[in-house]
Amino acid sequence: MLIVSERHLRTVLAEYLQHYNCHRPHRALQQRPPEPRCTATDLARARLTRRKILGGLINEYSQVA
């Protein structure tokens, strides 16, 4: 990813921090994020949707209601 300005850098960092603290699993926390949004889901029966983070460098998956 090419950062073109300070504003762009701040936007990218804010989006990554949101992903890091609210979605990404951490080994020291038994694969839970520091600020979890929800509990674990049975993936065999769940319908999922993908959300691209940082232009597709990272993908987040969440359950469809």
C-alpha positions in Angstrom: 0.0 0.0 0.0 1.4 3.4 -1.0 0.7 6.1 1.5 0.2 9.5 -0.2 -0.3 11.9 2.6 -0.5 12.3 6.4 -4.3 12.2 6.2 -4.2 9.0 4.3 -1.7 7.5 6.8 -4.0 8.4 9.7 -7.0 6.9 8.0 -5.1 3.6 7.3 -3.7 3.4 10.8 -7.2 4.1 12.4 -8.7 1.3 10.2 -5.9 -1.1 11.1 -6.2 -0.3 14.9 -9.9 -1.0 14.7 -9.3 -4.4 13.1 -6.4 -5.2 15.5 -8.3 -4.5 18.7 -11.8 -5.6 17.7 -11.4 -8.5 15.4 -7.9 -10.0 15.1 -7.4 -13.0 17.4 -4.5 -12.8 19.9 -2.7 -15.8 21.1 -2.3 -14.5 24.7 -6.1 -14.2 24.9 -6.9 -17.7 23.8 -7.6 -16.5 20.2 -10.0 -13.8 21.3 -9.6 -10.1 20.4 -8.9 -7.6 23.1 -12.3 -5.9 22.6 -14.6 -8.7 21.3 -17.8 -7.8 19.5 -19.5 -11.2 19.9 -19.1 -14.8 21.0 -17.9 -17.7 18.9 -20.2 -19.0 16.1 -20.6 -22.6 14.8 -19.1 -22.0 11.3 -20.6 -25.3 9.9 -24.1 -23.8 10.1 -23.4 -20.0 9.8 -23.8 -17.9 6.8 -20.9 -15.5 6.5 -20.1 -12.3 4.7 -16.6 -10.9 4.0 -15.6 -7.3 4.6 -12.4 -6.0 3.0 -10.1 -4.0 5.3 -7.4 -1.7 4.0 -8.4 -2.2 0.4 -8.5 -6.0 0.6 -5.1 -6.5 2.4 -7.1 -7.9 5.3 -10.4 -9.6 5.3 -12.9 -9.8 8.2 -15.7 -12.3 8.2 -19.0 -11.9 10.1 -22.2 -13.8 10.4 -25.2 -12.8 8.3 -28.4 -12.2 10.3 
